């Protein structure tokens, strides 16, 4: 088991989607995962934000964030 730290520092839908996706994948494979939202990335801590905005590949943050929350993956702000 490895430790992973994912840091999101941009208010960018594509970057946020990948950060949350990688966090979900690593955690689902049994690794310890922590996510940190820094700089403009803290805007993703707003629960009123649109997490359903699609990326060019058709996925969105809402495809991954519920898993992270349900599995109590630490997300620091």
Buried (B, 14 or more C-beta within 10 A) or exposed (E): EEEBEBEBBBBBBBBBBBBBBBBBBBBEEEEEBBBBBEEEBBBBEEEEBEBEEEBEEEBBBBBBBEBBEEEEBEBEE
